[in-house]
Amino acid sequence: MTKKQINKALNSLTNSIINDIIEKIDDLEISDDEKESIKDVVKSYNKTKTRSPPKIPLEKQCKELCKNGNKCTVPKCYNGICWAHMSKSEREEYRLIKEAKIQTK
C-alpha cells in the first residue's frame, strides 16, 4: 500500500470511530445541551497533526533587534546577523563568499 492509501484508510477508520462515539453520546441520559457540547468537541477533533515550526537554538539566531524592539529569531548567516539585518556591502560580501564556496565544491 502507498502512503496515500494508508492515510485514506486511517481517515475513514477515524471517521467511523467518531461517528460511533457520536451515536453512543445520543444514547446517554444527559441533557441536550451537554450532548451538543460533547458532540461539538468530538466533531472538532483534529485528525491531522499540525506541524510545529523548527526550533532554532539561541547560538544560531541573529543577535540584532527588530524594529519593534524584540530579539530577531531568524537564523544567522554571516557575522552573527541574518540576511534582513545586513547592510548592502555585507550582502555583497556574503554573496561573493557563497559563490566562492560553491565553485570550490
C-alpha positions in Angstrom: 0.0 0.0 0.0 1.1 3.5 -0.7 1.2 6.3 1.9 -1.8 7.9 0.3 -3.8 4.8 0.5 -2.8 4.2 4.1 -3.8 7.8 5.1 -7.1 7.4 3.3 -7.8 4.2 5.2 -6.8 5.7 8.5 -9.0 8.8 7.9 -12.0 6.6 7.1 -11.4 4.5 10.2 -11.1 7.7 12.3 -14.3 9.0 10.8 -16.2 5.8 11.6 -14.9 5.8 15.2 -16.0 9.4 15.6 -19.5 8.5 14.2 -19.8 5.6 16.6 -18.9 7.8 19.5 -21.5 10.4 18.5 -24.2 7.6 18.3 -23.2 6.4 21.8 -23.4 10.0 23.1 -27.0 10.2 21.8 -27.9 7.2 23.9 -26.6 8.8 27.1 -29.1 10.1 29.6 -27.9 13.6 29.9 -29.4 17.0 28.9 -29.5 18.0 25.3 -27.1 21.0 25.9 -24.5 18.7 27.4 -24.9 16.3 24.5 -24.4 19.0 21.9 -21.3 20.4 23.7 -19.8 16.9 23.8 -20.6 16.3 20.2 -19.0 19.6 19.2 -15.8 18.6 20.9 -15.8 15.2 19.3 -16.5 16.5 15.8 -13.9 19.2 16.1 -11.2 16.6 16.9 -8.1 17.4 14.9 -7.4 14.3 12.8 -4.1 15.5 11.4 -1.1 16.6 13.4 -0.2 20.2 13.0 3.4 20.8 12.1 5.3 22.9 14.6 7.9 25.4 13.3 11.5 24.4 13.7 13.3 25.4 16.9 16.4 27.4 16.2 19.0 27.3 19.0 19.9 30.6 20.6 23.6 30.3 19.5 22.4 30.1 15.9 20.0 33.0 16.0 20.6 36.6 14.8 21.9 38.8 17.5 20.2 42.1 16.3 17.0 43.7 17.5 14.0 44.1 15.2 12.2 47.4 14.6 9.6 46.6 17.2 12.3 46.0 19.8 12.1 42.2 20.0 15.1 40.0 19.5 15.4 38.6 16.0 14.8 34.9 15.9 15.9 34.3 12.3 18.9 32.0 11.8 22.2 34.0 11.4 24.2 33.6 8.2 27.1 36.0 8.3 29.0 37.7 11.2 26.2 36.7 13.6 23.4 38.5 11.8 20.7 37.5 9.4 20.1 38.5 5.8 17.5 41.1 6.8 19.9 43.0 9.1 22.8 43.1 6.7 23.9 46.3 5.0 24.2 46.3 1.2 28.0 46.0 1.5 27.7 43.0 3.8 25.2 41.3 1.5 27.6 41.7 -1.5 30.5 40.3 0.6 28.3 37.4 1.7 27.3 36.7 -1.9 30.9 36.6 -3.0 31.8 34.2 -0.2 28.9 31.9 -1.1 29.9 31.9 -4.8 33.5 31.1 -3.9 32.3 28.2 -1.7 30.0 26.8 -4.4 32.8 27.0 -7.0 35.3 25.1 -4.8 32.9 22.2 -4.4 
